[in-house]
Each structure stands twice: as structure tokens, then as C-alpha cells.
């Protein structure tokens, strides 16, 4: 075999061919409509429960800062036993 035959075989194995699958053009529109419904549902849930979500986030932040959510009145931070 000649050099050109080797190059020809190499190019056939390395070259990319066009995909043989067909995707319907309307599939993208249908996927967008389905995803739009889920996005609207998710944003509606977030809007409806926003107060509860903010309260929960504040409780978690207080817990990480080790703050007492209901401090006692007249509670001193110093130790008088020293």
C-alpha cells in the first residue's frame, strides 16, 4: 500500500460524520413550555412561603451565632463570683 492509501484510511477513521438522528423542531418549544410551568410553580411557591423562609433563615443564622432568641431581662454577662 502506498502512503496516500494510509492517509486516506486514517482520514476516514478520524473524520467526523453528520449525526444520523433527527430531532423534531417543535421539541424545543414543547420543552420550553414544560420548563416554563415548573419555573412559574417554583417562583409561586417561593413567593407564597417567603415569610416562613425568611423566619427559618433568621433562626438558622441565630443558631450559628449562638444567640439566644429570647434573652432574659436583667441578665448580666459578667461573673460576680470572681
FENVEN-V193320 format. One record per residue. RES is the residue in one small letter. NEAR is the number of other C-alpha atoms within 8 Angstrom. Layout:
BEGIN
RES&NEAR ; RES&NEAR
END
This chain:
BEGIN
x&4 ; x&5 ; x&6 ; x&6 ; x&8 ; x&9 ; x&8 ; x&8 ; x&8 ; x&8 ; x&8 ; x&7 ; x&6 ; x&6 ; x&6 ; x&4 ; x&4 ; x&4 ; x&4 ; x&4 ; x&4 ; x&4 ; x&5 ; x&5 ; x&6 ; x&6 ; x&8 ; x&7 ; x&8 ; x&8 ; x&8 ; x&8 ; x&8 ; x&8 ; x&8 ; x&8 ; x&8 ; x&8 ; x&8 ; x&8 ; x&8 ; x&8 ; x&8 ; x&8 ; x&8 ; x&8 ; x&7 ; x&7 ; x&8 ; x&8 ; x&7 ; x&7 ; x&8 ; x&8 ; x&8 ; x&8 ; x&8 ; x&8 ; x&8 ; x&8 ; x&8 ; x&11 ; x&8 ; x&7 ; x&6 ; x&6 ; x&7 ; x&6 ; x&5 ; x&4 ; x&6 ; x&5 ; x&4 ; x&4 ; x&6 ; x&5 ; x&4 ; x&4 ; x&6 ; x&4 ; x&3 ; x&3
END
